[in-house]
C-alpha cells in the first residue's frame, strides 16, 4: 500500500516559481509524474484525451478543492492535496457502482507558487490512484493562475455492464450498511482547529505535523473505493458517498427513495454529523448477503427523514460550504 507522504517529493529546482518557469515548462515537469490510465487511448499533450468506454457508457463526476473552505496549506502537504483530490472524486464514481478509470485535473495557483507545489500535487494524484483505484490515471487537465489555489477534478468510471446504483433505489425493508469510517475526518478537523493553530488562531504547520498521525483521516482520506463495485455486484439497491455527513447524506437517500432511514445509535455526534469521510452508504435487500466490506447500521422504513433508534432527528446538520465558510478565518 502506498502511504500518504508527510512532505512532497523533493526537486533540485524547488525554488522555481510558476511565474518564473511558465506554463509549458511546468507541464513538462508535471506530466512525467502523473499516472497513466489503463483505459486511455490518448493521454496528456493534445487538445483532448481519448479514453476507452468498453461498456458504451461512462460515469462522470466533478469536484473542487479551494484553499480556505476545503483545505489549509499550513496543514496539508502538496502530496495530501493531490491524494485528497483523487480520493474525493474516486469515491463519487464508486458510489455509482462503477470502477474509476480516468481523471482530468485543472489547477489554478498564484504565480509565486513554487513549481514543487504542483509536483507534490501530481505525486499525490499518482499515489492516490495507485493505492485506491489501480488502473485509474490522469489523462489531461488545465493549468492557470489565480490568487487562490484551486484544484478541480473530473473523474470517469466504467459500469462494466451493470446498472448504475442510484441513491433513489432503496426500498422499505432494505438493510442500510456502510463501508469505511464514520466521523473520523470531522474529529481530525476538530483536532486541527484546536491544536494546530497559534495564539492568534492562525493555522500552524509545525503544530499540524505533530498531530499528523491523528489527523490523516482529514488530510489524506482512504475511502473504500473497491467496495462500490462489490456492493453493486451484491445487489445494492441504493448507494452514495458520505461526503457531507451520515445524517445529511442518509437524508438524501431517504428523500430520493421516498422513505425513512432508521439508524442504529452511534458513539459520537461526529459519526452522525461529520463530513468528508467519503465512506459508502448502501442499501441492500432483506436477506441479501452483505459484503464483508460493509457493516449494518440501520434499515429503511416507511415514512420520511432520518431517525436514530426510532427517534426522528431534530436536526440534519452536516458539511455545507456556504453555511460553514467564514472568510475572515482564512
Buried (B, 14 or more C-beta within 10 A) or exposed (E): EEEBBBEBBEBEEBEBBBBBBEEEBBBEBBEEBBBBBBBBEEBBEEEEBEBBEEBEEBBBBEBBBBBBBBBBBBBBBBBBBBBBBBBBBBBBBBBBBBBBBBBBBBBBBBEEBBBBBBBBBBBBBBBBBBBBBBBBBBBBBEBEEBEEBBBBBBBBBBBEEBEBBBBBBBBBBBBBBBBBBBBBBBBBBBBBBEBBBEEEEEBBBEBBBEBBEBBBBBBBBBBBBBBBBBBBEBBBBBBBBBBBBBBBBBBBBBBBBEBBBBBEEBEEEBBBBBBBBBBBBBBBBEEBEBBEBBEEBBBBBEBBBBBBEEEEBEEBBBBEEEEEEEEEEE
